[in-house]
Amino acid sequence: MVSDRQVKRLWRLVQKLSVEAAAAKSGMDSKTARKYLRDRRLPSEMQQKHTWRTRPDPFAETWEEIRQLLAGEPELQPKTLFEHLQRTYPGRFPDGQVRTLRRRIKYWRATEGPPREVFFAQEHRPGALCQSDFTHCRDLGVTVNGQSFPHLIYHFVMTYSNWETGTVCYSESFESLSEGLQNALWELGGVPLDHRTDRLSAAVNNLVDTREFTRAYEGLLRHYRMDGQKTQAGHANENGDVEQRHYRFKNAVDQALMLRGSRDFGTVAAYQAFLQRLFKGLNAGRHERFLEEVSRLQPLPEYRLESVRRERVRVSLGSLVTVTRNTYSVHSRLIGETVEARVLPDTVEIWYGDRKVEELPRLRGRSKHRIDYRHIIDWLVRKPGAFEHYRYREDLFPTSWFRLAYDALREEHGPKRGGKEYLQVLALAAKRGESMVEDAVRVLLGRRDSFRADAVAHLTEPGAPSPLTTVEVAPVSLAVFDELLCGEGAAA
């Protein structure tokens, strides 16, 4: 079969050579060459378009039924319709004909189907719009001091220059949004006109009242003189710049971690510094457009808003407070008092008057609880019967060794006496230190002797030697391995 390339070569050569010579050099018969010289069209242009069928249409009799179904529900998939036909007409349509139906439906959608959504390319103006969103980073496998570090990044992008930055956070909350947005604006050195986000559903749901979130968010935007925009539900493309940067940024982080040779960091601050260096490198190639953005930005306000939400809560008779739908214990001396809970991105501070009395790790989600045995152990020792069926009893086992101690005491002394003994052990942990008491428990459980709270007290008395046995391992000479490898000969 003659190709377009051969015919083009023929047309060039025939200007200098005879038809026979040009045909020979082009790799075709002279009769064929005269046909293409006479017609002056390429082989691809002379081919007839295939408009006829080579086999009967298997859906000719059922197409009208399919078309009516598609007209009523245009989103029906070809596979669903094909299975419907197989059920309606058993044995008539073998599985191999589903591809034919797909082609028919594709042609129908293009010629008779409903109009499809149109995406309109937008022209970005410097300094006009910024976008932000939260992105999960669990797939990066980052650890802090060897411990798993599930976290998110609040990701901020200027749409004109693609300048970006981010802040490590732990949940989609208003506090994380406020902290991340303000960090970005003060690093940017100015304020754009508009701020676009998605629907912020997770951040809204982390608050008790939707109106509370709306008021707080509007107050934040008002302070920075920005207008807020939200994407339509299910239309992530409207926040497309930051959505696309999510993928590219996390890929860059993954590559940088590979080069670093380790995904473990000593502190969260060290990880944040690593990310900031990465952002600086990513932004280096956007300097010119970034300078255009900076020249159009609004000035920053005189001060930042604190990324804290305050709640006035009353300490219950159980020495508990409920903050953002989660339960925390506080010291029993505060029972009946009204305290102020200051909710920060990572912690919850409890203030009484002008004094901070507690700082607690913030719980993520809803209906969770964090009970510190140190807050209530004095009264549990006085009321040991309350321990067995205490609603939050599982929180009173600070480590697995304490749970093993409780089980051993119950087995040896019975449920009632064992519970009292365990509360004495827990009281010792509150007074003398949890780690010291845990070490004593490990030793006593290892001896398999009679286990009582007074034995733990004896091992943890002030001035007593450490209950753990020190094991010394003599240094090993590497020459031993050389002798094993080389036999009697000396190692090289």
Secondary structure, 3 states (H helix, E strand, C coil): CCCHHHHHHHHHHCCCCCHHHHHHHHCCCHHHHHHHHHHCCCHHHHCCCCCCCCCCCCCCCCHHHHHHHHHHCCCCCHHHHHHHHHHHCCCCCCHHHHHHHHHHHHHHHHHCCCCCCCCCCCCCCCCCEEEEEEEECHHHCCEECCEECCCEEEEEEECCCCCEEEEEECCCCHHHHHHHHHHHHHHHCCECCEEEECCCHHHHHCCCCHHHHHHHHHHHHHHHCCEEEECCCCCHHHHHHHHHHHHHHHHHHHHHHHHHCCCEECCHHHHHHHHHHHHHHHHHHHHHHHHHHHHHCECCCCCCCCCCEEEEEECCCCCEEEECCEEEECCHHHCCCEEEEEECCCEEEEEECCEEEEEEECCCCCCCEECCHHHHHHHHHHCHHHCCCCCCHHHHCCCHHHHHHHHHHHHHHCHHHHHHHHHHHHHHHHHHCHHHHHHHHHHHHHHCCCCCHHHHHHHCCCCCCCCCCCCCCCCCCCHHHHHHHHCCCCCC
